[in-house]
Amino acid sequence: MQGNYMVTQSNNLIEARHLKPLTAREQKIVLTMVSMIQPTDKDFMDYRISIREFHELLGLSGREHYTEIKEIAKELMSKSIEIPKDDGGWILANWISSADYIKGEGVIALSFSPKLLPYLLQLKNAFTSYRLSNILSLKSTYSIRLYELMKKWQHLGYWECPVESLREKLGATTKTYSLYGNFKHRVLSFAINEINEKTDLHITIKELKKGRKVDKIEFSIQHFKEKEIRLPEKPKKELQAPSINEIRERLNGSTKSYKFDKAYFADIYATALTVWQEQAEYELSLLVKYVNNDSTVSNPLGFIRAKLKLALQQHVSGDKISFNELQKGSRSTGRQEVIPNWFHERNTSKEETVATVVTEEYQEKKRALLESLGKSPEEIEEEMNG
């Protein structure tokens, strides 16, 4: 599979309403399939993606889990769109009609719905093309959809769209985004920033109002050919910063009777980064070591979260905090444990709740970590507000 393959779709398909929106991962699978279509093809084929490539497109780590991939394929097959027709009518169709796992070859063969044939094959006019590699680094499904729409209008350098229509085209139709402020901040601005940073396009917008309400968005589109993305070489492993999953797995290797799941760890690691920056993993390892050696801690995960929230409070107040100060003596030798006063400023019983000190820096770090885990904007908002 080559990231430099071209994705070519009819403009009507680009303009389709996403009734049950694809996630960013699902978008990448579908667009990878589109990029496999040849200009001379007269019918759809089964588009074969190896389990390894499928795994990479989904951003999954570790060994391939076939049950998980099966569930993802089933979910992908349920996603539908409404395509406008030139005569004013419309077509409702699913993206994928079948998924066939070929065990002996380690391949999944995916088939497009036959209804999509006139929108993907033998296109002579009114179509849009772009390199697959330009969207592979985008993390938000809204960024990918907006990029496609901008590519359609790139030749004019301008596009105007009613806000409600834009919501439907991007698939941002949940109640959360019915307020324009939420839609602008969490969908539109995020997508524009990601496109400007990671692709060959640069977008600016102007809000057109009807009375006091924003009625339409006017897009200005610039194309920078020199920013066309061509599958960059992967940096050498020794130069790569460890991912949050690698750090979580390392710490899970030293825990006892409990493990950090992804959402929990994104929360505590955001706190640790805010307080200790590059020393975050080291300080967490010290706290884990302390918990391992203290038999009075009945709820390790609750204890760790409480102590990190307390450390954040101390950090916000200007104090320098380090779990390196925890010097727990051996009970067998009778040595008294030396623990800093701040560590005992809160009772860690189950009945007490420790107030969360939320800083902008902490919120930004947590949001970035959740994005790195492949969470959708909706899932991120739920985690941020949970």
NUGUDREN-487776 format. One line per 2 residues: number of its first residue (from 1); their letters; for each residue x, y, z of C-alpha. Coordinates in nm, 4 decimals, decimal comma. Layout:
// residues N
NUM	A	X/Y/Z | ...
This chain:
// residues 386
1	MQ	0,0000/0,0000/0,0000 | 0,1450/0,3350/-0,1044
3	GN	0,0562/0,6596/0,0707 | 0,1363/0,8465/-0,2517
5	YM	-0,1570/0,6828/-0,4319 | -0,4202/0,9237/-0,5624
7	VT	-0,7687/0,9445/-0,4105 | -1,0233/1,0375/-0,6806
9	QS	-1,3944/1,0872/-0,6103 | -1,6842/1,2550/-0,7876
11	NN	-1,7736/1,5963/-0,6525 | -2,1197/1,4703/-0,5560
13	LI	-1,9548/1,2145/-0,3285 | -1,7331/1,4850/-0,1801
15	EA	-2,0485/1,6895/-0,1082 | -2,2375/1,3951/0,0485
17	RH	-2,4029/1,4248/0,3895 | -2,2427/1,1865/0,6382
19	LK	-2,5477/1,0479/0,8200 | -2,3443/0,8136/1,0373
21	PL	-1,9978/0,9677/1,0173 | -1,6840/0,7652/0,9722
23	TA	-1,4190/0,7990/1,2403 | -1,0774/0,9255/1,1300
25	RE	-0,9500/0,5667/1,1284 | -1,2436/0,4469/0,9192
27	QK	-1,1951/0,7381/0,6790 | -0,8366/0,6297/0,6228
29	IV	-0,9442/0,2720/0,5462 | -1,2099/0,3871/0,2971
31	LT	-0,9777/0,6382/0,1298 | -0,7011/0,3772/0,1091
33	MV	-0,9494/0,1580/-0,0796 | -1,0377/0,4499/-0,3095
35	SM	-0,6685/0,5048/-0,3812 | -0,6437/0,1429/-0,5071
37	IQ	-0,8952/0,2079/-0,7857 | -0,7303/0,2343/-1,1290
39	PT	-0,8491/0,4861/-1,3934 | -0,9215/0,1983/-1,6347
41	DK	-1,1281/-0,0103/-1,3882 | -1,4829/-0,0753/-1,5110
43	DF	-1,6106/-0,2434/-1,1963 | -1,5280/-0,2625/-0,8276
45	MD	-1,2924/-0,5321/-0,7072 | -1,2286/-0,6674/-0,3611
47	YR	-0,9711/-0,4253/-0,2211 | -0,7220/-0,6233/-0,0196
49	IS	-0,5530/-0,4756/0,2851 | -0,3150/-0,6882/0,4905
51	IR	-0,3918/-0,7308/0,8588 | -0,0655/-0,5528/0,9357
53	EF	-0,1590/-0,2526/0,7181 | -0,5136/-0,2565/0,8586
55	HE	-0,3624/-0,2525/1,2073 | -0,1383/0,0442/1,1190
57	LL	-0,4252/0,2432/0,9643 | -0,6235/0,2006/1,2861
59	GL	-0,3287/0,3122/1,4980 | -0,3412/-0,0086/1,7021
61	SG	-0,0349/-0,1161/1,8994 | 0,0957/-0,4591/1,9911
63	RE	-0,0032/-0,7812/1,8191 | -0,2946/-0,7973/1,5791
65	HY	-0,6218/-0,8817/1,7537 | -0,8459/-1,0412/1,4929
67	TE	-1,1618/-1,0216/1,7050 | -1,1100/-0,6467/1,7482
69	IK	-1,0502/-0,5997/1,3753 | -1,3688/-0,7978/1,3000
71	EI	-1,5714/-0,5651/1,5230 | -1,4165/-0,2608/1,3549
73	AK	-1,5057/-0,4024/1,0110 | -1,8665/-0,4611/1,1251
75	EL	-1,8902/-0,1025/1,2487 | -1,7426/0,0267/0,9233
77	MS	-2,0096/-0,1601/0,7257 | -2,2853/0,0206/0,9191
79	KS	-2,1723/0,3707/0,8149 | -2,3990/0,5468/0,5630
81	IE	-2,4065/0,8610/0,3476 | -2,6623/1,0638/0,1534
83	IP	-2,5340/1,1572/-0,1927 | -2,7014/1,4456/-0,3816
85	KD	-2,7997/1,3721/-0,7447 | -2,7786/1,6198/-1,0290
87	DG	-3,1566/1,5983/-1,0822 | -3,2255/1,7084/-0,7245
89	GW	-3,2783/1,3590/-0,5879 | -3,0528/1,1667/-0,3524
91	IL	-2,9077/0,8201/-0,2890 | -2,8643/0,6575/0,0533
93	AN	-2,5806/0,4044/0,0615 | -2,3373/0,2334/0,2944
95	WI	-1,9694/0,2661/0,2191 | -1,8830/-0,1022/0,2512
97	SS	-2,0978/-0,3972/0,1403 | -1,8757/-0,6846/0,2587
99	AD	-1,5578/-0,7674/0,4499 | -1,3851/-1,1005/0,3903
101	YI	-1,1006/-1,2134/0,6179 | -0,8718/-1,4514/0,4263
103	KG	-0,7014/-1,6420/0,7041 | -0,4253/-1,8174/0,5116
105	EG	-0,3060/-1,4888/0,3606 | -0,3531/-1,2542/0,6574
107	VI	-0,5628/-1,0208/0,4423 | -0,9004/-0,8468/0,4673
109	AL	-1,0813/-0,8016/0,1348 | -1,3273/-0,5112/0,1466
111	SF	-1,5946/-0,4293/-0,1125 | -1,7614/-0,0971/-0,1867
113	SP	-2,1395/-0,0735/-0,2069 | -2,2379/-0,1091/-0,5785
115	KL	-2,4360/0,2162/-0,5465 | -2,1044/0,4038/-0,5231
117	LP	-1,9807/0,2850/-0,8612 | -2,0752/0,5981/-1,0636
119	YL	-1,9046/0,8158/-0,8020 | -1,5692/0,6335/-0,7986
121	LQ	-1,5164/0,4689/-1,1389 | -1,4602/0,5969/-1,4927
123	LK	-1,4767/0,9607/-1,3830 | -1,4448/1,2004/-1,6773
125	NA	-1,5498/1,5314/-1,5224 | -1,6626/1,6942/-1,1961
127	FT	-1,4218/1,5007/-0,9758 | -1,1588/1,5795/-0,7134
129	SY	-0,8170/1,4147/-0,6683 | -0,5507/1,4373/-0,4005
131	RL	-0,2651/1,2277/-0,2664 | -0,3610/0,9745/0,0004
133	SN	-0,0460/1,0700/0,1932 | -0,1863/1,4186/0,2559
135	IL	-0,4578/1,2866/0,4898 | -0,2807/0,9960/0,6636
137	SL	-0,1344/1,2209/0,9351 | -0,4680/1,3916/1,0145
139	KS	-0,6169/1,2734/1,3437 | -0,9696/1,4125/1,3206
141	TY	-1,2417/1,2886/1,0872 | -1,3562/1,6523/1,0580
143	SI	-1,0090/1,7505/0,9334 | -1,0202/1,4838/0,6635
145	RL	-1,3701/1,5822/0,5496 | -1,2861/1,9529/0,5443
147	YE	-0,9643/1,8795/0,3511 | -1,1663/1,6976/0,0844
149	LM	-1,4118/1,9858/0,0533 | -1,1276/2,2371/0,0299
151	KK	-0,9604/2,0271/-0,2406 | -1,2806/2,0430/-0,4443
153	WQ	-1,2763/2,4249/-0,4371 | -0,8971/2,4699/-0,4424
155	HL	-0,8988/2,5749/-0,8097 | -1,1217/2,8742/-0,7249
157	GY	-0,9457/2,9544/-0,3986 | -1,2819/3,0356/-0,2450
159	WE	-1,5898/2,8588/-0,1087 | -1,8961/2,9786/0,0786
161	CP	-2,1194/2,7405/0,2745 | -2,4154/2,7806/0,5149
163	VE	-2,3226/2,6718/0,8687 | -2,5964/2,4082/0,8901
165	SL	-2,4953/2,2554/0,5568 | -2,1310/2,2521/0,6665
167	RE	-2,2228/2,0632/0,9857 | -2,3968/1,7971/0,7743
169	KL	-2,1098/1,7636/0,5273 | -1,8574/1,7237/0,8103
171	GA	-2,0824/1,4860/1,0031 | -2,0826/1,7154/1,3099
173	TT	-2,4567/1,6874/1,3721 | -2,4665/1,5823/1,7379
175	KT	-2,6392/1,8021/1,9939 | -2,2996/1,9113/2,1258
177	YS	-2,2341/2,1022/1,8041 | -2,5765/2,2611/1,7623
179	LY	-2,4336/2,5722/1,9302 | -2,2138/2,7573/1,6827
181	GN	-1,9518/2,8358/1,9490 | -1,8990/2,4645/2,0179
183	FK	-1,8950/2,3804/1,6484 | -1,6419/2,6524/1,5718
185	HR	-1,4053/2,5753/1,8603 | -1,4183/2,1947/1,8695
187	VL	-1,4696/2,1120/1,5014 | -1,3990/2,3930/1,2556
189	SF	-1,1015/2,5666/1,4215 | -0,9423/2,2340/1,5164
191	AI	-0,9766/2,1025/1,1593 | -0,8423/2,4231/1,0014
193	NE	-0,5399/2,4308/1,2320 | -0,4593/2,0660/1,1626
195	IN	-0,4954/2,1085/0,7852 | -0,2783/2,4230/0,7851
197	EK	-0,0106/2,2505/0,9909 | 0,0018/1,9088/0,8241
199	TD	-0,1105/1,9387/0,4599 | -0,0482/2,1257/0,1367
201	LH	-0,3405/2,3640/0,1976 | -0,3742/2,6815/0,4003
203	IT	-0,7262/2,7909/0,4965 | -0,8651/3,1097/0,6472
205	IK	-1,2308/3,1860/0,7143 | -1,4660/3,4812/0,7378
207	EL	-1,7947/3,4578/0,9270 | -2,0944/3,5982/0,7388
209	KK	-2,3755/3,7023/0,9719 | -2,7487/3,7392/0,9335
211	GR	-2,8365/3,9781/1,2121 | -2,6298/3,8659/1,5130
213	KV	-2,6140/3,5009/1,4072 | -2,3349/3,3497/1,1981
215	DK	-2,5182/3,2227/0,8890 | -2,2404/3,1242/0,6468
217	IE	-1,8670/3,0574/0,6428 | -1,6513/3,2009/0,3665
219	FS	-1,3339/2,9958/0,3085 | -1,0183/3,1276/0,1422
221	IQ	-0,8002/2,8417/0,0152 | -0,4321/2,8516/-0,0778
223	HF	-0,2362/2,5582/-0,2197 | 0,1364/2,5168/-0,1554
225	KE	0,2710/2,2512/-0,3913 | 0,5995/2,2341/-0,2052
227	KE	0,4096/2,1074/0,1013 | 0,2688/1,8035/-0,0820
229	IR	0,3290/1,5112/0,1515 | 0,5109/1,2110/0,0069
231	LP	0,5308/0,9460/0,2736 | 0,8149/1,0813/0,4896
233	EK	1,0809/0,8394/0,6029 | 1,0295/0,7155/0,9545
235	PK	1,2894/0,8577/1,1934 | 1,5342/0,6160/1,3441
237	KE	1,3885/0,4465/1,6451 | 1,6551/0,5713/1,8812
239	LQ	1,5643/0,9326/1,7931 | 1,1905/0,8894/1,8508
241	AP	1,0378/1,0212/2,1717 | 0,8537/0,7432/2,3567
243	SI	0,4796/0,7398/2,2992 | 0,2319/0,7585/2,5847
245	NE	0,1472/0,3904/2,5238 | 0,5139/0,2915/2,5540
247	IR	0,5411/0,4821/2,8834 | 0,2170/0,3272/3,0114
249	ER	0,3381/-0,0227/2,9218 | 0,6706/0,0344/3,0986
251	LN	0,4973/0,1488/3,4173 | 0,2443/-0,1360/3,3955
253	GS	0,5444/-0,3682/3,4003 | 0,6256/-0,2546/3,7550
255	TK	0,2750/-0,2337/3,9076 | 0,1291/-0,4980/4,1385
257	SY	-0,2323/-0,6248/4,1229 | -0,3468/-0,3291/3,9069
259	KF	-0,2864/-0,1822/3,5617 | -0,3220/0,1633/3,4063
261	DK	-0,5783/0,1683/3,1251 | -0,5443/0,4234/2,8423
263	AY	-0,8001/0,6818/2,9586 | -0,6867/0,6742/3,3236
265	FA	-0,3232/0,7006/3,2244 | -0,3870/0,9930/2,9871
267	DI	-0,5359/1,1786/3,2847 | -0,2581/1,1112/3,5370
269	YA	0,0201/1,1530/3,2805 | -0,1165/1,4950/3,1813
271	TA	-0,0937/1,5906/3,5493 | 0,2592/1,4523/3,5777
273	LT	0,3730/1,6391/3,2644 | 0,2318/1,9638/3,4013
275	VW	0,4193/1,9248/3,7303 | 0,7468/1,7570/3,6239
277	QE	0,7793/1,7997/3,2429 | 1,0512/1,5608/3,1141
279	QA	1,0786/1,3954/3,4584 | 0,7122/1,2840/3,4505
281	EY	0,7771/0,9127/3,3866 | 1,0512/0,9022/3,6510
283	EL	0,8306/1,0624/3,9183 | 0,5425/0,8274/3,8355
285	SL	0,7758/0,5292/3,8683 | 0,8710/0,6485/4,2171
287	LV	0,5061/0,6786/4,3160 | 0,4344/0,3290/4,1802
289	KY	0,7284/0,1949/4,3813 | 0,5931/0,3614/4,6949
291	VN	0,2461/0,2111/4,6422 | 0,3974/-0,1340/4,5834
293	ND	0,5725/-0,1197/4,9209 | 0,2823/0,0192/5,1251
295	ST	0,0444/-0,2609/5,2289 | -0,2027/-0,0080/5,3751
297	VS	-0,2991/0,1203/5,0293 | -0,6186/-0,0702/4,9456
299	NP	-0,7043/0,1229/4,6273 | -0,3789/0,1865/4,4351
301	LG	-0,5391/0,3654/4,1386 | -0,7438/0,5961/4,3603
303	FI	-0,4394/0,6605/4,5813 | -0,2185/0,7479/4,2830
305	RA	-0,4791/0,9802/4,1308 | -0,5317/1,1548/4,4670
307	KL	-0,1592/1,2096/4,5246 | -0,1114/1,3448/4,1727
309	KL	-0,3992/1,5888/4,2177 | -0,2396/1,7002/4,5435
311	AL	0,0959/1,7413/4,3661 | -0,0800/1,9546/4,1023
313	QQ	-0,2299/2,1724/4,3763 | 0,1131/2,2216/4,5316
315	HV	0,2647/2,2970/4,1889 | -0,0013/2,5601/4,1147
317	SG	0,0689/2,7245/4,4489 | 0,4375/2,7549/4,3551
319	DK	0,5877/2,4667/4,5572 | 0,8452/2,2272/4,4149
321	IS	0,7230/1,8713/4,4533 | 0,9016/1,5421/4,3971
323	FN	0,8128/1,1838/4,4822 | 1,1857/1,1343/4,5183
325	EL	1,1312/1,2725/4,8696 | 0,9450/0,9542/4,9637
327	QK	1,1997/0,7468/5,1577 | 1,0048/0,4579/5,3035
329	GS	1,2054/0,2718/5,5673 | 1,1967/-0,1035/5,6168
331	RS	0,9372/-0,2125/5,8711 | 1,1543/-0,5114/5,9683
333	TG	1,4453/-0,2861/6,0721 | 1,2213/-0,0487/6,2580
335	RQ	1,3501/0,2523/6,0690 | 1,1023/0,5370/6,0669
337	EV	0,9683/0,6315/5,7279 | 1,0602/0,9804/5,6119
339	IP	0,7746/1,1283/5,4122 | 0,7308/1,5006/5,3290
341	NW	0,4505/1,6869/5,5004 | 0,2726/1,7762/5,1766
343	FH	0,2238/1,4072/5,1019 | 0,0106/1,3734/5,4166
345	ER	-0,1897/1,6931/5,3764 | -0,4857/1,4903/5,2524
347	NT	-0,6481/1,1839/5,4047 | -0,6502/0,9085/5,1432
349	SK	-0,9483/0,7153/5,2786 | -1,2258/0,6156/5,0401
351	EE	-1,4658/0,8647/5,1956 | -1,2598/1,1709/5,1062
353	TV	-1,2514/1,3247/4,7608 | -0,9537/1,5290/4,6560
355	AT	-1,0404/1,8506/4,4719 | -0,9055/1,8758/4,1196
357	VV	-0,6989/2,1794/4,0368 | -0,7500/2,2336/3,6652
359	TE	-0,4990/2,4493/3,4826 | -0,4955/2,5471/3,1154
361	EY	-0,1588/2,3747/3,0806 | -0,2983/2,0523/3,2284
363	QE	-0,6081/2,0640/3,0075 | -0,3987/2,1180/2,6935
365	KK	-0,1681/1,8298/2,7805 | -0,4566/1,5946/2,8582
367	RA	-0,6343/1,6847/2,5337 | -0,3124/1,6270/2,3338
369	LL	-0,2560/1,2896/2,4997 | -0,6121/1,1775/2,4281
371	ES	-0,5676/1,2839/2,0645 | -0,2460/1,0787/2,0473
373	LG	-0,4485/0,7760/2,1573 | -0,6752/0,8209/1,8544
375	KS	-0,9799/0,9406/2,0475 | -1,2491/1,1168/1,8465
377	PE	-1,3411/1,4790/1,9344 | -1,6612/1,3510/2,0965
379	EI	-1,4705/1,0957/2,3081 | -1,2176/1,3612/2,4047
381	EE	-1,4901/1,5976/2,5240 | -1,6456/1,3197/2,7289
383	EM	-1,3100/1,2396/2,8933 | -1,2314/1,6090/2,9516
385	NG	-1,5682/1,6711/3,1169 | -1,5937/1,3380/3,2984
